[in-house]
């Protein structure tokens, strides 16, 4: 099935009319395929549907999925489709559309029922059955006391209570509070306007629980399940990879060549400018390189090691910034540690490359030059790999997105300058 879906996705994404290709799918597969498409293709499909087609598609979705689809449509179309939905679905979708899709409320479901603690277990069971009959889904059961959330009544607990009630005539009058005292499960909560990162933090400490989403007054708005976090985690991983490589977050593997060109060419032009800056430094030592051509052989080694070491330092520093462990004002220790680590790693790799240059090129002097250059270059990489993200963070710029180009430029330009300058002095 996964292979079939992948082929279907590729066919829709590569089509000149993705919406028409999507409409050719059997209705039973449209829901499954739609949410596997890149957002740009999803938007194209929705924008090119007729309002009747969009209504029929949304009608088959859960309220939270319908909300995600309608957010891709223009406001007029959204309102028209909403008016055509049945009352219950329209009310739920309209409610979810009020919230930001990037917030806890944008992630939540409405698959829950609330019961006051003084209600009988018989009444709780009836409410759950009514919900199942109406939605074909089993709800999360939240227990409240005068509107205040006390916790969750697990489905297994209610099932056990119903079984015991069949053999105990007095159990019909038993209230939730009487039965739940030893069975209620504490429920972690988040405010409706909490960020996706805040929700992730709650689940990290409560990995096996659902999370209740609360309004300002503490009333329950919805519920978030652990499975909902898979999408967020996948998006975060993708965003981090995109940021480190200079690729636009919107780009998908299924995008066509023109879309990929539009999302990448600006970044590549910036990199071209920095490459010319490094080339300019190399040009200053043209005579030195001409007199000792072996220097050109080892220049990529210097540049590659500096770039890798700088990226390592940047990754650690950016993570420290994200977790609140480092700022520019408190980052002195971070910078110092990276400089010392760079010097140590430079010494280790410098000795290795010096031995290689001495043995293979029969030039101890060349080995000494490249070995010392390696130490200096990794010190430079450690310094800029730590400082640049801290400075960008202070300037309210995203260090993950912006730091790489500056660090690479610094290690290339200064690394070449040290290596070729030292060679000019010594050789």
C-alpha positions as a printed Julia matrix, in Angstrom:
427×3 Matrix{Float64}:
   0.0    0.0     0.0
   2.85   2.4     0.84
   4.33   1.91   -2.63
   0.94   2.54   -4.27
   0.44   5.71   -2.26
   3.92   6.95   -3.17
   3.24   6.4    -6.86
  -0.12   8.16   -6.52
   1.49  11.1    -4.74
   4.11  11.43   -7.44
   1.48  11.29  -10.17
  -0.6   14.06   -8.54
   2.41  16.25   -7.71
   3.9   15.94  -11.2
   0.6   16.64  -12.96
  -0.09  19.98  -14.62
  -3.55  19.75  -12.98
  -3.09  18.13   -9.54
  -6.72  18.75   -8.6
  -8.02  16.83  -11.62
  -5.72  13.9   -10.85
  -6.9   13.96   -7.25
 -10.56  13.92   -8.28
  -9.97  10.77  -10.34
  -9.13   8.84   -7.16
 -11.87   6.73   -5.55
 -13.5    8.65   -2.71
 -12.31   6.09   -0.2
  -8.66   6.86   -1.04
  -8.84  10.63   -1.35
  -8.66  11.21    2.39
  -5.63   8.95    2.8
  -3.72  10.44   -0.13
  -4.52  14.11    0.5
  -2.75  14.37    3.85
   0.39  12.75    2.42
   0.78  15.43   -0.27
   3.05  18.47    0.15
   1.24  21.56    1.41
   1.75  23.39   -1.88
   0.02  20.54   -3.75
  -2.75  20.34   -1.13
  -3.42  24.05   -1.63
  -3.53  23.62   -5.4
  -5.99  20.72   -5.07
  -8.29  22.69   -2.76
  -8.16  25.93   -4.75
  -9.11  24.13   -7.96
 -11.99  22.13   -6.51
 -15.5   23.33   -7.1
 -17.35  24.27   -3.92
 -19.53  21.2    -4.3
 -16.48  18.96   -4.63
 -14.86  20.58   -1.62
 -18.04  20.18    0.42
 -18.28  16.47   -0.44
 -14.61  15.95    0.46
 -14.82  17.85    3.77
 -18.03  16.05    4.73
 -16.11  12.74    4.87
 -13.38  14.09    7.17
 -13.07  14.4    10.92
 -13.61  17.97   12.19
  -9.9   18.58   12.81
  -9.02  17.29    9.32
 -11.81  19.34    7.76
 -10.41  22.4     9.5
  -6.95  21.8     8.01
  -8.47  21.5     4.53
 -10.66  24.62    4.79
  -7.69  26.68    5.99
  -6.23  26.13    2.5
  -9.28  27.68    0.82
 -10.08  31.38    0.42
 -12.39  32.95    2.99
 -15.45  33.16    0.73
 -15.2   29.49   -0.25
 -14.61  28.52    3.36
 -17.77  30.29    4.54
 -19.85  28.84    1.71
 -18.75  25.27    2.45
 -19.3   25.76    6.18
 -22.9   26.87    5.62
 -23.59  23.7     3.62
 -22.38  21.29    6.33
 -24.73  19.67    8.82
 -25.21  21.61   12.07
 -23.03  19.44   14.31
 -20.07  19.33   11.91
 -20.39  23.03   11.05
 -20.33  23.98   14.71
 -17.22  21.92   15.42
 -15.28  23.05   12.35
 -16.2   26.71   12.84
 -15.02  26.41   16.44
 -11.65  24.93   15.4
 -11.17  27.56   12.68
 -11.06  30.24   15.37
  -7.65  29.06   16.54
  -4.17  29.24   15.06
  -3.11  25.95   13.44
   0.31  26.45   15.08
  -1.16  26.43   18.6
  -2.34  23.71   20.97
  -5.93  24.5    19.95
  -4.94  23.97   16.32
  -3.72  20.46   17.18
  -6.65  19.38   19.37
  -9.54  17.03   18.68
 -13.09  17.26   19.97
 -13.34  13.54   20.74
 -14.16  13.89   24.43
 -17.05  14.02   26.85
 -17.08  15.66   30.26
 -18.93  14.24   33.24
 -19.41  15.76   36.67
 -18.08  13.68   39.52
 -21.53  13.31   41.11
 -23.02  11.59   38.04
 -23.77   7.87   38.18
 -21.68   5.43   36.22
 -24.84   4.39   34.39
 -25.23   7.94   33.09
 -21.55   8.12   32.09
 -21.92   4.9    30.11
 -25.04   6.25   28.37
 -23.22   9.44   27.38
 -20.31   7.5    25.96
 -22.63   5.23   23.97
 -24.49   8.23   22.56
 -21.21   9.75   21.48
 -20.11   6.5    19.83
 -23.44   6.16   18.02
 -23.16   9.7    16.68
 -19.48   9.72   15.68
 -18.34   6.06   15.51
 -15.45   7.07   17.77
 -14.77   6.32   21.44
 -14.27   9.57   23.38
 -11.83  10.52   26.08
 -13.78  10.82   29.35
 -12.86  13.86   31.44
 -14.17  14.07   35.01
 -14.91  17.56   36.32
 -16.02  19.11   39.58
 -18.09  22.22   39.04
 -16.35  22.7    35.68
 -12.83  22.15   37.04
 -10.9   19.27   35.49
 -10.1   16.47   37.94
  -8.67  13.93   35.53
  -9.49  11.25   33.0
 -11.57   8.12   33.44
  -9.84   5.41   31.36
 -12.0    3.38   29.02
 -10.89   0.13   30.69
 -12.05   1.45   34.05
 -15.52   2.26   32.73
 -15.76  -1.16   31.07
 -14.82  -2.85   34.36
 -17.4   -0.76   36.21
 -20.13  -1.77   33.76
 -19.2   -5.44   34.17
 -19.3   -5.2    37.95
 -22.63  -3.37   37.8
 -24.3   -6.37   36.13
 -23.55  -8.47   39.2
 -24.23  -5.84   41.85
 -27.73  -4.4    42.17
 -26.53  -1.49   44.29
 -23.93  -0.34   41.74
 -26.47   1.55   39.62
 -26.5    4.4    42.1
 -22.74   4.53   42.46
 -21.34   7.92   41.39
 -18.22   8.64   39.43
 -16.51  10.11   42.5
 -17.19   7.0    44.57
 -15.86   4.63   41.93
 -13.15   6.85   40.49
 -11.34   7.58   43.73
  -8.85   4.79   43.01
  -9.15   4.81   39.21
  -9.02   8.39   37.95
  -5.89   9.26   36.01
  -4.33  12.69   36.31
  -4.5   14.61   33.06
  -1.75  17.02   31.95
  -3.07  20.28   30.53
  -2.0   23.11   28.23
  -3.58  26.46   27.43
  -5.25  26.77   24.04
  -2.64  29.3    22.87
   0.39  27.19   23.87
   2.89  26.62   21.08
   3.59  23.25   19.51
   6.94  23.26   21.35
   5.13  23.7    24.68
   2.87  20.76   23.86
   5.89  18.62   22.99
   7.45  19.43   26.36
   4.28  18.3    28.16
   4.28  15.0    26.27
   7.96  14.44   27.01
   7.12  14.25   30.7
   3.78  12.46   30.13
   4.44  10.23   27.1
   1.51   7.85   27.66
  -1.2   10.4    28.42
  -3.58  12.5    26.42
  -3.42  16.24   27.09
  -6.44  18.41   27.79
  -6.54  21.83   26.12
  -8.0   24.49   28.42
  -9.52  27.91   27.85
  -8.59  30.99   29.9
 -11.19  30.09   32.53
  -9.96  26.49   32.86
 -12.8   24.95   30.88
 -11.96  22.1    28.5
 -11.76  22.94   24.8
 -10.35  19.73   23.37
  -7.86  16.9    23.67
  -4.49  16.15   22.06
  -3.26  12.58   21.65
   0.33  11.37   21.5
  -0.17  10.28   17.89
  -0.83  13.88   16.89
   2.76  14.71   17.78
   4.2   12.53   15.02
   3.35  15.21   12.45
   4.88  17.94   14.63
   8.05  15.93   15.24
   8.4   15.15   11.53
   7.92  18.82   10.67
  10.48  19.92   13.28
  13.03  17.43   11.98
  12.41  18.57    8.41
  12.62  22.25    9.35
  15.92  21.7    11.16
  17.39  19.88    8.17
  16.1   22.55    5.77
  17.47  25.38    7.93
  20.93  23.83    8.09
  21.06  23.38    4.32
  19.45  26.61    3.16
  16.37  25.0     1.64
  12.96  26.66    1.92
  10.66  24.9     4.38
   7.89  24.79    1.75
   9.96  22.71   -0.68
   8.97  19.08   -1.04
  10.69  16.13   -2.63
   7.72  15.93   -5.02
   8.05  19.52   -6.27
   8.92  20.01   -9.92
  12.25  21.39  -11.2
  11.02  25.0   -11.54
   9.7   25.04   -7.97
  13.03  23.73   -6.7
  14.95  26.37   -8.66
  12.79  29.17   -7.25
  13.31  28.0    -3.67
  17.09  27.57   -3.9
  18.68  30.05   -6.31
  18.84  33.01   -3.89
  20.72  30.98   -1.3
  23.12  29.68   -3.93
  23.81  33.23   -5.19
  24.71  34.27   -1.64
  27.04  31.29   -1.38
  28.56  32.26   -4.73
  29.41  35.66   -3.3
  31.16  34.15   -0.29
  33.02  31.72   -2.56
  34.41  34.66   -4.53
  35.51  36.22   -1.24
  37.48  33.08   -0.41
  38.84  32.98   -3.96
  40.01  36.58   -3.53
  42.06  35.57   -0.5
  43.59  32.69   -2.45
  44.42  35.12   -5.27
  46.57  37.17   -2.89
  48.94  34.22   -2.67
  48.98  33.32   -6.35
  52.78  33.56   -6.59
  53.23  31.38   -3.52
  50.95  28.69   -4.93
  52.69  28.87   -8.33
  56.07  28.4    -6.68
  54.89  25.5    -4.51
  51.99  23.81   -6.27
  51.54  21.16   -3.58
  49.83  23.84   -1.51
  46.84  23.65   -3.87
  46.49  19.93   -3.13
  45.99  20.56    0.6
  43.74  23.62    0.37
  40.51  21.54    0.18
  41.66  19.68    3.31
  41.96  22.95    5.22
  38.61  24.24    3.98
  36.76  20.95    4.56
  38.03  20.44    8.1
  37.27  24.03    9.08
  33.75  23.87    7.66
  32.94  20.59    9.4
  34.32  21.75   12.75
  32.43  25.04   12.5
  29.17  23.23   11.73
  29.67  20.96   14.75
  30.22  23.94   17.06
  27.21  25.72   15.56
  24.92  22.7    16.04
  25.79  22.41   19.73
  25.44  26.16   20.29
  22.09  26.41   18.46
  20.77  23.55   20.56
  21.96  25.33   23.71
  20.16  28.5    22.6
  16.97  26.54   21.88
  17.02  25.03   25.39
  17.81  28.35   27.05
  21.28  27.21   28.12
  23.25  29.92   26.32
  22.91  33.59   25.37
  25.4   36.17   24.16
  25.74  37.62   27.67
  26.33  34.21   29.26
  28.06  32.52   26.35
  31.67  33.16   27.35
  32.08  29.64   28.67
  30.51  28.2    25.51
  32.94  30.1    23.28
  35.93  29.19   25.46
  35.02  25.49   25.44
  34.66  25.46   21.66
  38.01  27.22   21.19
  39.8   24.73   23.45
  38.05  21.8    21.77
  39.01  23.24   18.38
  42.64  23.55   19.42
  42.73  19.96   20.7
  41.01  18.54   17.62
  43.23  20.7    15.42
  46.32  19.29   17.09
  45.11  15.7    16.61
  44.16  16.11   12.94
  47.12  18.44   12.33
  49.61  15.81   13.46
  47.96  13.22   11.21
  47.97  15.42    8.11
  51.55  16.57    8.85
  52.7   12.96    8.91
  50.86  12.25    5.64
  52.4   15.31    3.92
  55.87  14.43    5.2
  55.7   10.78    4.12
  53.98  11.16    0.75
  55.51  14.46   -0.36
  58.9   14.14    1.29
  58.49  17.63    2.73
  58.65  18.0     6.53
  58.3   21.76    6.11
  55.02  21.38    4.21
  53.83  18.95    6.89
  54.65  21.46    9.64
  52.87  24.29    7.8
  49.66  22.36    7.19
  49.71  20.87   10.7
  49.98  24.29   12.37
  47.4   25.7     9.95
  44.99  22.95   10.93
  45.24  23.92   14.6
  44.57  27.58   13.85
  41.73  26.79   11.45
  39.87  24.6    13.94
  40.3   27.27   16.62
  38.77  29.75   14.18
  35.97  27.29   13.43
  35.21  26.76   17.12
  35.19  30.5    17.83
  32.91  31.52   14.97
  30.79  28.38   15.29
  29.88  29.48   18.81
  29.91  33.29   18.5
  27.9   33.74   15.29
  24.77  31.86   16.51
  24.89  33.79   19.81
  25.14  37.13   18.0
  22.35  36.25   15.57
  20.16  35.17   18.48
  20.78  38.54   20.18
  19.72  40.27   16.94
  16.48  38.21   16.95
  17.54  36.33   13.82
  17.2   32.56   13.5
  20.74  31.21   14.11
  19.93  27.83   12.56
  18.9   29.45    9.29
  21.5   32.22    9.06
  24.65  31.01   10.8
  25.95  28.41    8.35
  26.86  30.8     5.56
  28.76  33.15    7.9
  30.65  30.32    9.6
  31.66  28.73    6.29
  32.84  32.09    5.0
  34.92  32.72    8.13
  36.58  29.3     8.13
  37.31  29.42    4.37
  38.63  32.97    4.25
  40.63  32.93    7.48
  41.7   29.29    7.02
  43.15  29.98    3.57
  44.76  33.18    4.82
  46.51  31.4     7.71
  47.57  28.39    5.6
  48.85  30.32    2.6
  50.24  33.19    4.66
  52.23  30.79    6.83
  53.42  28.96    3.72
  54.59  32.25    2.18
  56.57  33.1     5.32
  58.15  29.68    5.83
  58.41  28.0     2.43
